Amino acid sequence: MSPIFRLLIRRLGISLIVLIGVSMLIFAIARIIPGDPARIALGPNATVQQIAKLRAEMHLDEPLLVQYGYFLADVIQGDLGTSLYTNRPVTLDIAQFLPATIELVLLAGVIMVGLGLPLGIVAARYRGRWPDHLVRVFALLTVSAPSFVWAVILMLLFAFYLPLFPIAGRISDIYEIDRATGFLTVDTLLAGNIAAFGNVVSHLILPAVALALSGIGQAARLTRANMVETYQKPYIEMAQAFGFYPSRIARIFALKPSLIPSLTVIGLDFAAMMGNAFLVEAVFAWPGLSRYGVAVILRKDLNAIMGTVLIIALTFLIVNIIVDLMIAFLNPRIRYSTRTGT
Amino acid sequence: MTRTFRILLRNPLSLVGFVLVTLVVLMAVFAPWIAPFPTHNGAVVDFLNNNRAPSAQNWMGTDLVGRDIFSRILYAYQISLILGVVVLAIATPIGTVFGLMAGYLGGWIEAVLMRIVDVFLSIPPLVLAIAMMGVLEPTLTNAMLAVTAMWWPWYARLVYAISRSEREEGYVLAAEVIGASTRHIVFREILPNCLPAIITKMTLDMGFVIIIASSLSFLGLGVQPPTPDLGSMVAEGARYLPDSWWLTVFPGLAILVAIFGFNLLGDGLREILEVEE
Protein backbone atom coordinates (compact mmCIF):
# COMPACT_ATOMS: atom_id res chain seq x y z
CA MET A 1 0.00 0.00 0.00
CA SER A 2 1.50 3.32 -1.00
CA PRO A 3 2.16 5.86 1.78
CA ILE A 4 -0.12 8.46 0.18
CA PHE A 5 -2.98 5.97 0.08
CA ARG A 6 -2.36 5.08 3.71
CA LEU A 7 -2.36 8.79 4.57
CA LEU A 8 -5.66 9.19 2.75
CA ILE A 9 -7.26 6.40 4.76
CA ARG A 10 -5.92 7.88 8.01
CA ARG A 11 -7.18 11.36 7.13
CA LEU A 12 -10.58 10.01 6.17
CA GLY A 13 -10.78 8.28 9.54
CA ILE A 14 -9.92 11.44 11.46
CA SER A 15 -12.33 13.46 9.33
CA LEU A 16 -15.11 11.02 10.11
CA ILE A 17 -14.54 11.50 13.85
CA VAL A 18 -14.45 15.27 13.40
CA LEU A 19 -17.60 15.13 11.29
CA ILE A 20 -19.46 13.25 14.04
CA GLY A 21 -18.24 15.91 16.45
CA VAL A 22 -19.47 18.62 14.11
CA SER A 23 -22.90 16.98 13.93
CA MET A 24 -23.02 16.96 17.77
CA LEU A 25 -22.00 20.61 17.89
CA ILE A 26 -24.63 21.59 15.33
CA PHE A 27 -27.24 19.55 17.17
CA ALA A 28 -26.26 21.27 20.43
CA ILE A 29 -26.52 24.71 18.84
CA ALA A 30 -29.95 23.87 17.49
CA ARG A 31 -31.12 22.76 20.94
CA ILE A 32 -29.97 25.87 22.83
CA ILE A 33 -32.63 27.80 20.98
CA PRO A 34 -34.86 29.56 23.48
CA GLY A 35 -38.44 28.41 23.15
CA ASP A 36 -40.10 25.45 21.51
CA PRO A 37 -38.78 24.63 18.01
CA ALA A 38 -42.20 23.25 17.04
CA ARG A 39 -43.97 26.43 18.09
CA ILE A 40 -41.44 28.56 16.23
CA ALA A 41 -41.84 26.40 13.14
CA LEU A 42 -45.63 26.65 13.11
CA GLY A 43 -45.88 30.33 13.89
CA PRO A 44 -47.98 32.21 16.44
CA ASN A 45 -51.39 30.99 15.24
CA ALA A 46 -50.85 27.27 15.66
CA THR A 47 -53.21 25.26 17.84
CA VAL A 48 -52.06 23.15 20.77
CA GLN A 49 -52.81 19.94 18.84
CA GLN A 50 -50.80 21.04 15.83
CA ILE A 51 -47.82 21.83 18.06
CA ALA A 52 -48.13 18.52 19.88
CA LYS A 53 -48.29 16.66 16.56
CA LEU A 54 -45.17 18.39 15.23
CA ARG A 55 -43.37 17.84 18.54
CA ALA A 56 -44.01 14.13 18.16
CA GLU A 57 -42.86 14.21 14.51
CA MET A 58 -39.67 16.04 15.48
CA HIS A 59 -39.13 13.59 18.41
CA LEU A 60 -38.92 16.60 20.73
CA ASP A 61 -40.47 14.72 23.66
CA GLU A 62 -37.70 12.10 23.70
CA PRO A 63 -34.45 12.41 25.68
CA LEU A 64 -31.74 14.52 24.00
CA LEU A 65 -29.56 11.53 23.21
CA VAL A 66 -32.41 9.79 21.39
CA GLN A 67 -33.16 13.00 19.51
CA TYR A 68 -29.51 13.13 18.42
CA GLY A 69 -29.75 9.52 17.31
CA TYR A 70 -32.73 10.31 15.05
CA PHE A 71 -30.93 13.37 13.72
CA LEU A 72 -27.77 11.39 12.92
CA ALA A 73 -29.71 8.57 11.29
CA ASP A 74 -31.50 11.06 9.04
CA VAL A 75 -28.28 12.85 8.13
CA ILE A 76 -26.54 9.60 7.18
CA GLN A 77 -29.43 8.78 4.87
CA GLY A 78 -28.97 12.19 3.28
CA ASP A 79 -32.16 13.53 4.81
CA LEU A 80 -31.69 16.99 6.29
CA GLY A 81 -35.39 17.54 6.92
CA THR A 82 -37.75 20.03 5.36
CA SER A 83 -37.09 23.73 5.22
CA LEU A 84 -39.78 25.82 6.86
CA TYR A 85 -38.78 28.69 4.63
CA THR A 86 -39.10 27.07 1.21
CA ASN A 87 -41.22 24.04 2.22
CA ARG A 88 -38.87 21.81 0.30
CA PRO A 89 -36.31 19.22 1.44
CA VAL A 90 -33.23 21.06 2.70
CA THR A 91 -30.99 18.87 0.52
CA LEU A 92 -32.85 20.08 -2.56
CA ASP A 93 -32.44 23.71 -1.52
CA ILE A 94 -28.76 23.27 -0.84
CA ALA A 95 -28.24 21.49 -4.16
CA GLN A 96 -29.82 24.50 -5.84
CA PHE A 97 -27.80 27.19 -4.06
CA LEU A 98 -24.46 25.48 -3.43
CA PRO A 99 -23.06 25.60 -7.02
CA ALA A 100 -23.18 29.42 -7.11
CA THR A 101 -21.16 29.61 -3.90
CA ILE A 102 -18.66 26.95 -4.95
CA GLU A 103 -18.13 28.69 -8.27
CA LEU A 104 -17.43 31.94 -6.41
CA VAL A 105 -15.17 30.43 -3.76
CA LEU A 106 -13.21 28.40 -6.33
CA LEU A 107 -12.45 31.46 -8.44
CA ALA A 108 -11.54 33.39 -5.30
CA GLY A 109 -9.21 30.54 -4.35
CA VAL A 110 -7.55 30.63 -7.78
CA ILE A 111 -7.11 34.41 -7.47
CA MET A 112 -5.73 34.04 -3.96
CA VAL A 113 -3.12 31.48 -4.97
CA GLY A 114 -2.43 33.07 -8.36
CA LEU A 115 -1.62 36.47 -6.86
CA GLY A 116 -0.60 35.57 -3.30
CA LEU A 117 2.21 33.13 -4.10
CA PRO A 118 3.95 35.32 -6.74
CA LEU A 119 3.70 38.36 -4.47
CA GLY A 120 5.27 36.38 -1.63
CA ILE A 121 8.05 35.12 -3.90
CA VAL A 122 8.80 38.66 -5.11
CA ALA A 123 8.84 39.95 -1.52
CA ALA A 124 11.26 37.23 -0.44
CA ARG A 125 13.48 37.82 -3.47
CA TYR A 126 13.74 41.56 -2.68
CA ARG A 127 13.79 41.16 1.07
CA GLY A 128 14.18 44.42 2.98
CA ARG A 129 13.71 46.53 -0.15
CA TRP A 130 10.67 48.42 -1.36
CA PRO A 131 8.81 45.52 -3.07
CA ASP A 132 9.00 43.67 0.25
CA HIS A 133 7.64 46.62 2.24
CA LEU A 134 4.93 47.20 -0.33
CA VAL A 135 3.75 43.59 -0.13
CA ARG A 136 3.80 43.76 3.67
CA VAL A 137 1.64 46.90 3.82
CA PHE A 138 -0.70 45.49 1.17
CA ALA A 139 -1.05 42.24 3.11
CA LEU A 140 -1.74 44.01 6.41
CA LEU A 141 -4.20 46.35 4.76
CA THR A 142 -6.20 43.60 3.07
CA VAL A 143 -6.68 41.61 6.29
CA SER A 144 -7.71 44.80 8.09
CA ALA A 145 -11.27 44.98 6.85
CA PRO A 146 -14.10 42.49 6.66
CA SER A 147 -14.77 41.32 3.13
CA PHE A 148 -18.07 43.23 3.00
CA VAL A 149 -16.10 46.48 3.25
CA TRP A 150 -13.89 45.41 0.32
CA ALA A 151 -16.99 44.31 -1.56
CA VAL A 152 -18.62 47.71 -1.10
CA ILE A 153 -15.42 49.57 -2.04
CA LEU A 154 -14.83 47.43 -5.14
CA MET A 155 -18.45 47.79 -6.17
CA LEU A 156 -18.30 51.57 -5.78
CA LEU A 157 -15.05 51.88 -7.73
CA PHE A 158 -15.42 49.30 -10.50
CA ALA A 159 -19.17 48.99 -10.96
CA PHE A 160 -20.43 52.51 -10.29
CA TYR A 161 -17.63 55.05 -10.85
CA LEU A 162 -15.84 53.00 -13.52
CA PRO A 163 -18.61 50.81 -14.92
CA LEU A 164 -16.32 47.92 -15.89
CA PHE A 165 -18.25 45.14 -14.16
CA PRO A 166 -21.92 44.40 -13.48
CA ILE A 167 -23.31 45.44 -10.10
CA ALA A 168 -25.08 42.32 -8.95
CA GLY A 169 -26.26 38.82 -9.78
CA ARG A 170 -24.70 35.90 -11.66
CA ILE A 171 -25.80 36.50 -15.23
CA SER A 172 -27.68 39.17 -17.19
CA ASP A 173 -31.35 38.49 -17.85
CA ILE A 174 -30.94 38.52 -21.62
CA TYR A 175 -29.26 35.11 -21.60
CA GLU A 176 -31.46 32.03 -21.42
CA ILE A 177 -29.27 29.17 -20.27
CA ASP A 178 -30.31 25.65 -19.41
CA ARG A 179 -29.01 25.18 -15.85
CA ALA A 180 -27.98 21.56 -16.10
CA THR A 181 -25.16 21.61 -13.55
CA GLY A 182 -25.95 24.84 -11.70
CA PHE A 183 -22.39 26.01 -12.38
CA LEU A 184 -23.14 28.79 -14.85
CA THR A 185 -19.59 28.84 -16.25
CA VAL A 186 -20.01 25.18 -17.16
CA ASP A 187 -23.61 25.53 -18.30
CA THR A 188 -22.84 28.39 -20.69
CA LEU A 189 -19.93 26.47 -22.18
CA LEU A 190 -22.09 23.35 -22.55
CA ALA A 191 -24.61 25.49 -24.39
CA GLY A 192 -21.76 26.77 -26.56
CA ASN A 193 -22.76 30.33 -25.77
CA ILE A 194 -19.46 32.21 -25.54
CA ALA A 195 -21.08 35.61 -25.02
CA ALA A 196 -23.04 34.27 -22.04
CA PHE A 197 -19.88 32.67 -20.66
CA GLY A 198 -18.12 36.05 -20.81
CA ASN A 199 -21.10 37.61 -19.09
CA VAL A 200 -20.99 35.04 -16.28
CA VAL A 201 -17.24 35.55 -15.80
CA SER A 202 -17.60 39.32 -15.65
CA HIS A 203 -20.27 38.87 -12.96
CA LEU A 204 -17.92 36.61 -11.02
CA ILE A 205 -14.85 38.84 -10.95
CA LEU A 206 -15.74 41.57 -8.42
CA PRO A 207 -17.25 39.27 -5.76
CA ALA A 208 -14.39 36.79 -6.20
CA VAL A 209 -11.76 39.50 -5.78
CA ALA A 210 -13.55 40.90 -2.72
CA LEU A 211 -13.60 37.41 -1.26
CA ALA A 212 -9.97 36.70 -2.15
CA LEU A 213 -8.37 39.96 -0.99
CA SER A 214 -7.58 39.07 2.62
CA GLY A 215 -6.40 35.63 1.54
CA ILE A 216 -4.03 37.11 -1.06
CA GLY A 217 -2.27 39.10 1.65
CA GLN A 218 -2.02 36.13 3.99
CA ALA A 219 -0.77 33.77 1.29
CA ALA A 220 1.83 36.35 0.21
CA ARG A 221 3.15 36.94 3.73
CA LEU A 222 3.36 33.29 4.54
CA THR A 223 5.09 32.39 1.29
CA ARG A 224 7.55 35.20 1.90
CA ALA A 225 8.34 34.05 5.42
CA ASN A 226 8.85 30.44 4.31
CA MET A 227 10.97 31.41 1.32
CA VAL A 228 13.20 33.56 3.53
CA GLU A 229 13.59 30.64 5.90
CA THR A 230 14.38 28.20 3.11
CA TYR A 231 16.97 30.55 1.67
CA GLN A 232 18.94 30.26 4.90
CA LYS A 233 19.27 26.49 4.56
CA PRO A 234 22.68 25.02 3.70
CA TYR A 235 21.52 23.28 0.53
CA ILE A 236 20.59 26.62 -1.03
CA GLU A 237 24.05 27.89 -0.19
CA MET A 238 25.47 24.84 -1.87
CA ALA A 239 23.40 25.43 -4.96
CA GLN A 240 24.67 29.00 -5.00
CA ALA A 241 28.23 27.74 -4.62
CA PHE A 242 27.69 25.43 -7.58
CA GLY A 243 26.79 28.52 -9.59
CA PHE A 244 23.15 27.84 -10.43
CA TYR A 245 21.24 30.84 -11.68
CA PRO A 246 19.32 32.64 -8.90
CA SER A 247 16.08 32.24 -10.82
CA ARG A 248 16.65 28.50 -11.07
CA ILE A 249 17.45 28.24 -7.37
CA ALA A 250 14.28 30.16 -6.56
CA ARG A 251 12.13 28.03 -8.84
CA ILE A 252 13.48 24.58 -8.22
CA PHE A 253 15.17 24.55 -4.82
CA ALA A 254 13.49 27.20 -2.72
CA LEU A 255 9.88 27.30 -3.87
CA LYS A 256 8.75 23.73 -3.35
CA PRO A 257 9.68 23.30 0.30
CA SER A 258 8.37 26.78 1.01
CA LEU A 259 4.98 25.92 -0.43
CA ILE A 260 4.25 23.22 2.12
CA PRO A 261 3.39 25.43 5.13
CA SER A 262 1.61 27.88 2.82
CA LEU A 263 -0.71 25.16 1.60
CA THR A 264 -2.02 24.44 5.09
CA VAL A 265 -2.93 28.07 5.61
CA ILE A 266 -4.42 28.33 2.13
CA GLY A 267 -6.67 25.45 3.13
CA LEU A 268 -7.75 27.38 6.22
CA ASP A 269 -8.27 30.54 4.17
CA PHE A 270 -10.45 28.55 1.84
CA ALA A 271 -12.61 27.64 4.80
CA ALA A 272 -12.74 31.24 5.90
CA MET A 273 -13.98 32.10 2.40
CA MET A 274 -16.99 29.82 2.85
CA GLY A 275 -17.85 32.03 5.82
CA ASN A 276 -16.98 35.33 4.20
CA ALA A 277 -19.10 34.35 1.21
CA PHE A 278 -22.02 35.17 3.50
CA LEU A 279 -20.91 38.81 3.46
CA VAL A 280 -19.87 39.13 -0.17
CA GLU A 281 -22.99 37.40 -1.44
CA ALA A 282 -25.10 39.85 0.54
CA VAL A 283 -23.42 42.85 -1.10
CA PHE A 284 -23.53 41.52 -4.66
CA ALA A 285 -26.99 39.91 -4.38
CA TRP A 286 -25.33 36.59 -5.29
CA PRO A 287 -27.91 33.79 -5.19
CA GLY A 288 -25.69 31.30 -3.36
CA LEU A 289 -25.78 29.11 -0.28
CA SER A 290 -24.89 31.99 2.02
CA ARG A 291 -27.84 34.06 0.91
CA TYR A 292 -30.01 31.04 1.56
CA GLY A 293 -28.27 30.62 4.92
CA VAL A 294 -29.01 34.18 6.01
CA ALA A 295 -32.60 33.93 4.82
CA VAL A 296 -33.25 30.76 6.83
CA ILE A 297 -31.46 32.13 9.91
CA LEU A 298 -33.64 35.22 9.94
CA ARG A 299 -36.66 32.88 9.88
CA LYS A 300 -35.17 30.60 12.56
CA ASP A 301 -35.57 27.68 10.16
CA LEU A 302 -33.71 25.07 12.22
CA ASN A 303 -33.46 22.22 9.71
CA ALA A 304 -32.13 24.52 7.03
CA ILE A 305 -29.62 26.19 9.39
CA MET A 306 -28.27 22.83 10.54
CA GLY A 307 -28.08 21.52 7.00
CA THR A 308 -26.27 24.58 5.71
CA VAL A 309 -23.65 24.52 8.47
CA LEU A 310 -23.16 20.77 8.02
CA ILE A 311 -22.59 21.13 4.29
CA ILE A 312 -20.09 23.95 4.83
CA ALA A 313 -18.20 21.91 7.43
CA LEU A 314 -18.19 18.94 5.05
CA THR A 315 -16.83 21.08 2.20
CA PHE A 316 -14.12 22.34 4.52
CA LEU A 317 -13.11 18.84 5.60
CA ILE A 318 -12.88 17.71 1.98
CA VAL A 319 -10.69 20.73 1.14
CA ASN A 320 -8.43 19.91 4.06
CA ILE A 321 -8.02 16.32 2.96
CA ILE A 322 -7.10 17.53 -0.53
CA VAL A 323 -4.58 19.96 0.98
CA ASP A 324 -3.03 17.21 3.09
CA LEU A 325 -2.70 15.00 0.04
CA MET A 326 -1.06 17.84 -1.90
CA ILE A 327 1.39 18.36 0.95
CA ALA A 328 2.16 14.66 0.98
CA PHE A 329 2.73 14.81 -2.74
CA LEU A 330 5.08 17.79 -2.42
CA ASN A 331 6.99 16.36 0.52
CA PRO A 332 9.15 13.40 -0.47
CA ARG A 333 9.63 12.50 3.16
CA ILE A 334 5.95 11.62 3.35
CA ARG A 335 5.69 10.41 -0.22
CA TYR A 336 8.45 7.84 0.18
CA SER A 337 8.13 7.11 3.87
CA THR A 338 7.68 3.46 4.75
CA ARG A 339 5.91 4.09 8.01
CA THR A 340 2.92 6.29 8.68
CA GLY A 341 4.09 9.80 9.28
CA THR A 342 2.07 12.61 10.72
CA MET B 1 8.55 44.73 28.77
CA THR B 2 9.66 48.36 28.46
CA ARG B 3 12.54 47.20 26.28
CA THR B 4 10.17 45.37 23.93
CA PHE B 5 8.06 48.49 23.82
CA ARG B 6 11.03 50.67 22.90
CA ILE B 7 12.12 48.34 20.11
CA LEU B 8 8.54 48.22 18.92
CA LEU B 9 8.19 51.97 18.56
CA ARG B 10 11.48 52.21 16.65
CA ASN B 11 9.79 50.41 13.73
CA PRO B 12 7.87 53.05 11.75
CA LEU B 13 5.02 50.69 10.83
CA SER B 14 4.52 49.64 14.46
CA LEU B 15 4.62 53.28 15.49
CA VAL B 16 1.83 54.06 13.02
CA GLY B 17 -0.11 51.12 14.47
CA PHE B 18 0.43 52.35 18.02
CA VAL B 19 -0.75 55.85 17.08
CA LEU B 20 -3.85 54.50 15.31
CA VAL B 21 -4.82 52.22 18.20
CA THR B 22 -4.28 55.01 20.75
CA LEU B 23 -6.41 57.32 18.66
CA VAL B 24 -9.24 54.83 18.30
CA VAL B 25 -9.20 54.02 22.03
CA LEU B 26 -9.18 57.71 22.96
CA MET B 27 -12.03 58.43 20.54
CA ALA B 28 -14.06 55.60 22.02
CA VAL B 29 -13.38 56.50 25.66
CA PHE B 30 -14.05 60.21 25.19
CA ALA B 31 -16.87 59.77 22.67
CA PRO B 32 -19.44 61.68 24.78
CA TRP B 33 -17.14 64.71 24.87
CA ILE B 34 -15.69 64.52 21.34
CA ALA B 35 -18.88 63.74 19.45
CA PRO B 36 -20.43 66.87 17.93
CA PHE B 37 -23.89 65.34 18.49
CA PRO B 38 -23.57 63.11 21.56
CA THR B 39 -27.29 62.31 21.63
CA HIS B 40 -27.13 60.75 18.17
CA ASN B 41 -25.99 57.36 19.51
CA GLY B 42 -29.61 56.44 20.15
CA ALA B 43 -33.00 56.63 18.52
CA VAL B 44 -32.89 60.28 17.51
CA VAL B 45 -34.76 61.41 14.43
CA ASP B 46 -34.05 64.63 12.57
CA PHE B 47 -35.76 64.33 9.20
CA LEU B 48 -34.97 67.93 8.29
CA ASN B 49 -31.29 66.98 8.06
CA ASN B 50 -31.52 63.41 6.80
CA ASN B 51 -29.12 61.89 4.27
CA ARG B 52 -26.93 65.00 3.98
CA ALA B 53 -23.52 64.89 2.29
CA PRO B 54 -20.46 65.73 4.44
CA SER B 55 -20.37 69.40 5.45
CA ALA B 56 -18.74 71.69 7.99
CA GLN B 57 -21.50 70.83 10.43
CA ASN B 58 -21.61 67.06 9.82
CA TRP B 59 -18.06 66.06 8.85
CA MET B 60 -19.11 62.65 7.58
CA GLY B 61 -22.65 63.53 6.59
CA THR B 62 -25.87 62.37 8.21
CA ASP B 63 -27.68 59.03 7.98
CA LEU B 64 -31.16 58.23 6.74
CA VAL B 65 -32.87 59.63 9.82
CA GLY B 66 -30.62 62.65 10.17
CA ARG B 67 -28.09 61.46 12.74
CA ASP B 68 -24.48 62.64 12.56
CA ILE B 69 -22.39 59.76 11.17
CA PHE B 70 -19.14 60.91 12.79
CA SER B 71 -20.77 60.89 16.24
CA ARG B 72 -22.21 57.45 15.62
CA ILE B 73 -18.84 56.08 14.51
CA LEU B 74 -17.29 57.23 17.81
CA TYR B 75 -19.97 55.37 19.79
CA ALA B 76 -19.66 52.35 17.51
CA TYR B 77 -15.95 52.21 18.38
CA GLN B 78 -16.97 51.97 22.04
CA ILE B 79 -19.13 48.92 21.35
CA SER B 80 -16.51 47.24 19.14
CA LEU B 81 -13.70 47.70 21.65
CA ILE B 82 -15.80 46.52 24.61
CA LEU B 83 -16.84 43.47 22.61
CA GLY B 84 -13.27 42.70 21.57
CA VAL B 85 -11.92 43.05 25.12
CA VAL B 86 -14.67 40.95 26.68
CA VAL B 87 -14.38 38.17 24.10
CA LEU B 88 -10.61 37.92 24.43
CA ALA B 89 -10.76 38.21 28.24
CA ILE B 90 -13.01 35.14 28.34
CA ALA B 91 -11.72 33.10 25.39
CA THR B 92 -7.99 33.42 26.16
CA PRO B 93 -7.98 31.93 29.69
CA ILE B 94 -10.30 29.09 28.66
CA GLY B 95 -8.23 28.25 25.58
CA THR B 96 -4.98 28.59 27.53
CA VAL B 97 -6.04 26.21 30.32
CA PHE B 98 -7.28 23.61 27.81
CA GLY B 99 -4.12 23.96 25.74
CA LEU B 100 -1.86 23.62 28.79
CA MET B 101 -3.74 20.55 30.01
CA ALA B 102 -3.66 18.85 26.62
CA GLY B 103 -0.03 19.77 26.02
CA TYR B 104 1.42 18.85 29.40
CA LEU B 105 -0.75 15.98 30.59
CA GLY B 106 -0.97 14.22 27.21
CA GLY B 107 -2.66 10.84 27.01
CA TRP B 108 -6.41 10.57 26.64
CA ILE B 109 -6.93 14.16 27.90
CA GLU B 110 -4.83 15.39 24.98
CA ALA B 111 -6.70 13.18 22.52
CA VAL B 112 -10.17 14.22 23.70
CA LEU B 113 -9.45 17.93 24.10
CA MET B 114 -7.68 18.30 20.79
CA ARG B 115 -10.43 16.42 18.92
CA ILE B 116 -12.94 18.86 20.43
CA VAL B 117 -10.73 21.71 19.26
CA ASP B 118 -10.56 20.10 15.80
CA VAL B 119 -14.35 20.04 15.66
CA PHE B 120 -14.58 23.75 16.39
CA LEU B 121 -11.80 24.59 13.95
CA SER B 122 -13.41 22.58 11.18
CA ILE B 123 -16.27 25.05 10.84
CA PRO B 124 -15.31 28.48 9.51
CA PRO B 125 -15.41 30.85 12.53
CA LEU B 126 -17.89 33.18 10.94
CA VAL B 127 -20.25 30.35 9.97
CA LEU B 128 -20.25 29.01 13.53
CA ALA B 129 -20.95 32.45 14.96
CA ILE B 130 -23.69 33.01 12.38
CA ALA B 131 -25.29 29.67 13.23
CA MET B 132 -25.24 30.46 16.94
CA MET B 133 -26.69 33.91 16.39
CA GLY B 134 -29.28 32.25 14.18
CA VAL B 135 -30.81 30.49 17.16
CA LEU B 136 -30.07 33.14 19.80
CA GLU B 137 -31.66 36.55 20.10
CA PRO B 138 -29.49 39.21 18.43
CA THR B 139 -28.10 41.18 21.37
CA LEU B 140 -24.64 42.42 22.30
CA THR B 141 -24.27 39.80 25.07
CA ASN B 142 -25.22 36.95 22.74
CA ALA B 143 -22.88 38.24 20.05
CA MET B 144 -20.07 38.17 22.64
CA LEU B 145 -21.09 34.66 23.60
CA ALA B 146 -21.14 33.42 20.00
CA VAL B 147 -17.77 34.93 19.15
CA THR B 148 -16.21 33.65 22.38
CA ALA B 149 -17.51 30.14 21.74
CA MET B 150 -15.66 30.00 18.44
CA TRP B 151 -12.55 31.80 19.61
CA TRP B 152 -11.13 29.77 22.51
CA PRO B 153 -10.10 26.77 20.36
CA TRP B 154 -7.53 28.90 18.54
CA TYR B 155 -5.81 29.69 21.85
CA ALA B 156 -6.08 26.08 22.92
CA ARG B 157 -4.23 25.03 19.78
CA LEU B 158 -1.55 27.71 20.11
CA VAL B 159 -0.84 26.97 23.79
CA TYR B 160 -1.04 23.23 23.16
CA ALA B 161 1.66 23.42 20.49
CA ILE B 162 4.00 25.41 22.74
CA SER B 163 3.42 23.45 25.91
CA ARG B 164 3.84 20.13 24.17
CA SER B 165 7.33 21.09 23.05
CA GLU B 166 8.15 22.62 26.44
CA ARG B 167 7.15 19.41 28.21
CA GLU B 168 10.48 17.81 27.32
CA GLU B 169 12.61 20.83 28.25
CA GLY B 170 15.20 20.56 31.00
CA TYR B 171 13.56 23.02 33.36
CA VAL B 172 10.27 21.11 33.29
CA LEU B 173 12.02 17.80 33.91
CA ALA B 174 13.99 19.42 36.73
CA ALA B 175 10.77 20.67 38.33
CA GLU B 176 9.29 17.19 38.03
CA VAL B 177 12.34 15.60 39.61
CA ILE B 178 12.23 17.85 42.67
CA GLY B 179 8.59 16.91 43.06
CA ALA B 180 6.76 20.08 42.03
CA SER B 181 3.00 19.75 41.75
CA THR B 182 1.39 19.52 38.33
CA ARG B 183 -0.34 22.80 38.97
CA HIS B 184 2.98 24.49 39.76
CA ILE B 185 4.66 23.09 36.65
CA VAL B 186 1.81 24.04 34.35
CA PHE B 187 1.12 27.55 35.62
CA ARG B 188 4.48 28.64 37.04
CA GLU B 189 6.92 26.91 34.71
CA ILE B 190 5.24 26.39 31.32
CA LEU B 191 2.68 29.19 31.20
CA PRO B 192 5.22 32.06 31.40
CA ASN B 193 6.88 30.68 28.27
CA CYS B 194 3.57 30.73 26.42
CA LEU B 195 2.70 34.30 27.42
CA PRO B 196 4.62 36.23 24.70
CA ALA B 197 2.89 34.21 21.97
CA ILE B 198 -0.49 34.60 23.69
CA ILE B 199 -0.14 38.37 24.06
CA THR B 200 0.91 38.76 20.43
CA LYS B 201 -2.02 36.68 19.30
CA MET B 202 -4.38 38.77 21.42
CA THR B 203 -3.18 41.99 19.78
CA LEU B 204 -3.66 40.50 16.32
CA ASP B 205 -6.98 38.94 17.34
CA MET B 206 -8.45 42.19 18.61
CA GLY B 207 -8.81 43.16 14.95
CA PHE B 208 -10.24 39.79 13.93
CA VAL B 209 -12.79 39.76 16.73
CA ILE B 210 -13.98 43.21 15.67
CA ILE B 211 -14.16 41.96 12.06
CA ILE B 212 -16.30 38.96 13.03
CA ALA B 213 -18.54 41.05 15.29
CA SER B 214 -19.08 43.70 12.63
CA SER B 215 -19.75 40.92 10.10
CA LEU B 216 -22.48 39.57 12.37
CA SER B 217 -24.13 42.96 12.66
CA PHE B 218 -23.67 43.52 8.93
CA LEU B 219 -25.92 40.48 8.44
CA GLY B 220 -28.38 41.86 11.00
CA LEU B 221 -27.39 39.21 13.57
CA GLY B 222 -25.44 41.39 15.99
CA VAL B 223 -26.05 44.57 17.90
CA GLN B 224 -29.50 45.90 17.02
CA PRO B 225 -30.47 49.46 16.07
CA PRO B 226 -30.60 52.12 17.30
CA THR B 227 -27.28 51.19 18.97
CA PRO B 228 -24.61 52.29 16.51
CA ASP B 229 -22.47 49.54 15.03
CA LEU B 230 -20.05 49.87 12.13
CA GLY B 231 -21.26 46.67 10.46
CA SER B 232 -24.94 47.53 10.50
CA MET B 233 -24.15 51.08 9.36
CA VAL B 234 -22.41 49.72 6.26
CA ALA B 235 -25.28 47.31 5.62
CA GLU B 236 -27.86 50.05 5.94
CA GLY B 237 -26.03 52.40 3.60
CA ALA B 238 -25.10 49.80 0.96
CA ARG B 239 -28.60 50.00 -0.51
CA TYR B 240 -28.11 53.70 -1.26
CA LEU B 241 -24.89 53.38 -3.26
CA PRO B 242 -23.51 55.18 -5.15
CA ASP B 243 -25.46 58.39 -4.49
CA SER B 244 -25.29 58.44 -0.67
CA TRP B 245 -21.76 57.08 -0.57
CA TRP B 246 -20.98 58.62 2.84
CA LEU B 247 -23.43 56.24 4.53
CA THR B 248 -21.15 53.26 3.77
CA VAL B 249 -17.71 54.64 3.00
CA PHE B 250 -17.05 56.35 6.35
CA PRO B 251 -18.15 53.45 8.60
CA GLY B 252 -16.22 51.10 6.30
CA LEU B 253 -13.08 53.21 6.56
CA ALA B 254 -13.58 53.44 10.33
CA ILE B 255 -13.40 49.63 10.55
CA LEU B 256 -10.35 49.60 8.29
CA VAL B 257 -8.45 52.23 10.30
CA ALA B 258 -9.03 50.60 13.69
CA ILE B 259 -8.16 47.10 12.58
CA PHE B 260 -5.19 48.24 10.51
CA GLY B 261 -3.82 49.82 13.69
CA PHE B 262 -4.19 46.62 15.72
CA ASN B 263 -2.65 44.57 12.92
CA LEU B 264 0.39 46.84 12.52
CA LEU B 265 0.95 46.72 16.27
CA GLY B 266 0.49 42.96 16.50
CA ASP B 267 2.70 42.37 13.49
CA GLY B 268 5.49 44.43 15.04
CA LEU B 269 5.16 42.50 18.31
CA ARG B 270 5.35 39.20 16.49
CA GLU B 271 8.49 40.25 14.65
CA ILE B 272 10.28 41.17 17.89
CA LEU B 273 9.18 37.87 19.39
CA GLU B 274 10.51 35.87 16.46
CA VAL B 275 13.84 37.69 16.56
CA GLU B 276 14.19 36.98 20.28
CA GLU B 277 13.52 33.31 19.72
Interface residues (C-beta under 8 A of the other chain):
Chain A: I14 I17 V18 G21 V22 M24 L25 I26 I29 A30 I32 I33 P34 R136 V137 L140 L141 V143 S144 A145 P146 F148 V149 V152 I153 M155 L156 F160 Y161 A271 A272 M273 M274 G275 N276 F278 L279 A282 V283 G293 V294 V296 I297 L298 K300 L302 I305 T308 V309 I312 A313 F316 L317 N320
Chain B: L13 R115 I116 D118 V119 F120 S122 I123 P124 P125 L126 V127 L128 I130 A131 M132 M133 G134 V135 L136 E137 G207 I211 S214 S215 F218 L219 G220 L221 G231 V234 A235 A238 L241 P242 W245 T248 V249 G252 I255 L256 I259 F260 N263 L264 D267
